[in-house]
């Protein structure tokens, strides 16, 4: 079984070629 998560949109900033979230993403299982 695979759990799908819904995450609210958020802003990202580039760090070392990777996108890091400014805040911890708010996710919930669907």
PyMOL Python script that loads the backbone (N, CA, C, O; Angstrom):
from pymol import cmd

cmd.read_pdbstr("""\
ATOM      1  N   UNK A   1       0.851  -1.199   0.000  1.00  0.00           N
ATOM      2  CA  UNK A   1       0.000   0.000   0.000  1.00  0.00           C
ATOM      3  C   UNK A   1       0.888   1.251   0.000  1.00  0.00           C
ATOM      4  O   UNK A   1       1.893   1.330   0.706  1.00  0.00           O
ATOM      5  N   UNK A   2       0.483   2.203  -0.805  1.00  0.00           N
ATOM      6  CA  UNK A   2       1.244   3.446  -0.882  1.00  0.00           C
ATOM      7  C   UNK A   2       0.415   4.584  -0.316  1.00  0.00           C
ATOM      8  O   UNK A   2      -0.724   4.800  -0.729  1.00  0.00           O
ATOM      9  N   UNK A   3       0.987   5.306   0.625  1.00  0.00           N
ATOM     10  CA  UNK A   3       0.265   6.432   1.220  1.00  0.00           C
ATOM     11  C   UNK A   3       0.539   7.691   0.416  1.00  0.00           C
ATOM     12  O   UNK A   3       1.689   8.059   0.178  1.00  0.00           O
ATOM     13  N   UNK A   4      -0.544   8.345   0.003  1.00  0.00           N
ATOM     14  CA  UNK A   4      -0.382   9.598  -0.725  1.00  0.00           C
ATOM     15  C   UNK A   4      -0.526  10.753   0.248  1.00  0.00           C
ATOM     16  O   UNK A   4      -1.399  10.751   1.116  1.00  0.00           O
ATOM     17  N   UNK A   5       0.336  11.729   0.091  1.00  0.00           N
ATOM     18  CA  UNK A   5       0.279  12.879   0.993  1.00  0.00           C
ATOM     19  C   UNK A   5      -0.046  14.140   0.211  1.00  0.00           C
ATOM     20  O   UNK A   5       0.445  14.334  -0.901  1.00  0.00           O
ATOM     21  N   UNK A   6      -0.870  14.993   0.792  1.00  0.00           N
ATOM     22  CA  UNK A   6      -1.188  16.281   0.201  1.00  0.00           C
ATOM     23  C   UNK A   6      -0.447  17.353   0.964  1.00  0.00           C
ATOM     24  O   UNK A   6      -0.589  17.472   2.181  1.00  0.00           O
ATOM     25  N   UNK A   7       0.350  18.139   0.246  1.00  0.00           N
ATOM     26  CA  UNK A   7       1.135  19.181   0.900  1.00  0.00           C
ATOM     27  C   UNK A   7       0.692  20.548   0.401  1.00  0.00           C
ATOM     28  O   UNK A   7       0.486  20.756  -0.795  1.00  0.00           O
ATOM     29  N   UNK A   8       0.550  21.473   1.342  1.00  0.00           N
ATOM     30  CA  UNK A   8       0.188  22.827   0.965  1.00  0.00           C
ATOM     31  C   UNK A   8       1.328  23.469   0.192  1.00  0.00           C
ATOM     32  O   UNK A   8       2.501  23.184   0.432  1.00  0.00           O
ATOM     33  N   UNK A   9       0.961  24.344  -0.745  1.00  0.00           N
ATOM     34  CA  UNK A   9       1.987  25.033  -1.525  1.00  0.00           C
ATOM     35  C   UNK A   9       2.799  25.936  -0.615  1.00  0.00           C
ATOM     36  O   UNK A   9       2.272  26.532   0.325  1.00  0.00           O
ATOM     37  N   UNK A  10       4.100  26.030  -0.909  1.00  0.00           N
ATOM     38  CA  UNK A  10       4.962  26.847  -0.078  1.00  0.00           C
ATOM     39  C   UNK A  10       6.100  27.386  -0.930  1.00  0.00           C
ATOM     40  O   UNK A  10       6.350  26.906  -2.036  1.00  0.00           O
ATOM     41  N   UNK A  11       6.778  28.384  -0.399  1.00  0.00           N
ATOM     42  CA  UNK A  11       7.901  28.972  -1.124  1.00  0.00           C
ATOM     43  C   UNK A  11       9.162  28.160  -0.875  1.00  0.00           C
ATOM     44  O   UNK A  11       9.351  27.574   0.191  1.00  0.00           O
ATOM     45  N   UNK A  12      10.030  28.143  -1.902  1.00  0.00           N
ATOM     46  CA  UNK A  12      11.270  27.390  -1.784  1.00  0.00           C
ATOM     47  C   UNK A  12      12.456  28.301  -2.075  1.00  0.00           C
ATOM     48  O   UNK A  12      12.322  29.302  -2.778  1.00  0.00           O
ATOM     49  N   UNK A  13      13.604  27.952  -1.535  1.00  0.00           N
ATOM     50  CA  UNK A  13      14.816  28.680  -1.874  1.00  0.00           C
ATOM     51  C   UNK A  13      15.891  27.672  -2.264  1.00  0.00           C
ATOM     52  O   UNK A  13      15.912  26.544  -1.772  1.00  0.00           O
ATOM     53  N   UNK A  14      16.786  28.101  -3.159  1.00  0.00           N
ATOM     54  CA  UNK A  14      17.782  27.196  -3.710  1.00  0.00           C
ATOM     55  C   UNK A  14      18.997  27.101  -2.798  1.00  0.00           C
ATOM     56  O   UNK A  14      19.604  28.114  -2.451  1.00  0.00           O
ATOM     57  N   UNK A  15      19.346  25.885  -2.416  1.00  0.00           N
ATOM     58  CA  UNK A  15      20.525  25.672  -1.570  1.00  0.00           C
ATOM     59  C   UNK A  15      21.354  24.538  -2.169  1.00  0.00           C
ATOM     60  O   UNK A  15      20.912  23.389  -2.199  1.00  0.00           O
ATOM     61  N   UNK A  16      22.532  24.858  -2.636  1.00  0.00           N
ATOM     62  CA  UNK A  16      23.420  23.818  -3.169  1.00  0.00           C
ATOM     63  C   UNK A  16      22.793  23.065  -4.334  1.00  0.00           C
ATOM     64  O   UNK A  16      23.028  21.869  -4.505  1.00  0.00           O
ATOM     65  N   UNK A  17      22.002  23.760  -5.128  1.00  0.00           N
ATOM     66  CA  UNK A  17      21.387  23.116  -6.287  1.00  0.00           C
ATOM     67  C   UNK A  17      20.124  22.351  -5.931  1.00  0.00           C
ATOM     68  O   UNK A  17      19.525  21.709  -6.793  1.00  0.00           O
ATOM     69  N   UNK A  18      19.711  22.411  -4.661  1.00  0.00           N
ATOM     70  CA  UNK A  18      18.476  21.736  -4.249  1.00  0.00           C
ATOM     71  C   UNK A  18      17.490  22.751  -3.712  1.00  0.00           C
ATOM     72  O   UNK A  18      17.882  23.770  -3.143  1.00  0.00           O
ATOM     73  N   UNK A  19      16.214  22.474  -3.892  1.00  0.00           N
ATOM     74  CA  UNK A  19      15.183  23.375  -3.379  1.00  0.00           C
ATOM     75  C   UNK A  19      14.811  22.964  -1.967  1.00  0.00           C
ATOM     76  O   UNK A  19      14.394  21.831  -1.726  1.00  0.00           O
ATOM     77  N   UNK A  20      14.965  23.889  -1.043  1.00  0.00           N
ATOM     78  CA  UNK A  20      14.628  23.597   0.346  1.00  0.00           C
ATOM     79  C   UNK A  20      13.434  24.440   0.766  1.00  0.00           C
ATOM     80  O   UNK A  20      13.390  25.629   0.451  1.00  0.00           O
ATOM     81  N   UNK A  21      12.461  23.860   1.471  1.00  0.00           N
ATOM     82  CA  UNK A  21      11.286  24.613   1.918  1.00  0.00           C
ATOM     83  C   UNK A  21      11.656  25.616   2.998  1.00  0.00           C
ATOM     84  O   UNK A  21      12.503  25.352   3.850  1.00  0.00           O
ATOM     85  N   UNK A  22      11.004  26.772   2.947  1.00  0.00           N
ATOM     86  CA  UNK A  22      11.243  27.789   3.972  1.00  0.00           C
ATOM     87  C   UNK A  22      10.676  27.320   5.302  1.00  0.00           C
ATOM     88  O   UNK A  22      11.218  27.622   6.365  1.00  0.00           O
ATOM     89  N   UNK A  23       9.581  26.580   5.228  1.00  0.00           N
ATOM     90  CA  UNK A  23       8.964  26.045   6.445  1.00  0.00           C
ATOM     91  C   UNK A  23       8.715  24.563   6.267  1.00  0.00           C
ATOM     92  O   UNK A  23       8.694  24.058   5.145  1.00  0.00           O
ATOM     93  N   UNK A  24       8.530  23.877   7.362  1.00  0.00           N
ATOM     94  CA  UNK A  24       8.221  22.456   7.280  1.00  0.00           C
ATOM     95  C   UNK A  24       6.885  22.288   6.566  1.00  0.00           C
ATOM     96  O   UNK A  24       5.889  22.887   6.973  1.00  0.00           O
ATOM     97  N   UNK A  25       6.848  21.487   5.512  1.00  0.00           N
ATOM     98  CA  UNK A  25       5.616  21.324   4.748  1.00  0.00           C
ATOM     99  C   UNK A  25       4.492  20.732   5.592  1.00  0.00           C
ATOM    100  O   UNK A  25       4.709  19.830   6.402  1.00  0.00           O
ATOM    101  N   UNK A  26       3.294  21.256   5.387  1.00  0.00           N
ATOM    102  CA  UNK A  26       2.138  20.720   6.104  1.00  0.00           C
ATOM    103  C   UNK A  26       1.517  19.639   5.228  1.00  0.00           C
ATOM    104  O   UNK A  26       0.884  19.926   4.212  1.00  0.00           O
ATOM    105  N   UNK A  27       1.708  18.411   5.639  1.00  0.00           N
ATOM    106  CA  UNK A  27       1.211  17.292   4.838  1.00  0.00           C
ATOM    107  C   UNK A  27       0.215  16.466   5.634  1.00  0.00           C
ATOM    108  O   UNK A  27       0.268  16.391   6.861  1.00  0.00           O
ATOM    109  N   UNK A  28      -0.685  15.856   4.898  1.00  0.00           N
ATOM    110  CA  UNK A  28      -1.640  14.947   5.542  1.00  0.00           C
ATOM    111  C   UNK A  28      -1.878  13.772   4.611  1.00  0.00           C
ATOM    112  O   UNK A  28      -1.832  13.917   3.390  1.00  0.00           O
ATOM    113  N   UNK A  29      -2.127  12.629   5.181  1.00  0.00           N
ATOM    114  CA  UNK A  29      -2.375  11.437   4.382  1.00  0.00           C
ATOM    115  C   UNK A  29      -3.754  11.519   3.750  1.00  0.00           C
ATOM    116  O   UNK A  29      -4.723  11.956   4.370  1.00  0.00           O
ATOM    117  N   UNK A  30      -3.812  11.085   2.489  1.00  0.00           N
ATOM    118  CA  UNK A  30      -5.105  11.083   1.799  1.00  0.00           C
ATOM    119  C   UNK A  30      -5.723   9.700   1.893  1.00  0.00           C
ATOM    120  O   UNK A  30      -6.818   9.477   1.376  1.00  0.00           O
TER     121      UNK A  30
END
""", "prot")
cmd.dss("prot")
cmd.show_as("cartoon", "prot")
cmd.util.cbc("prot")
cmd.orient("prot")
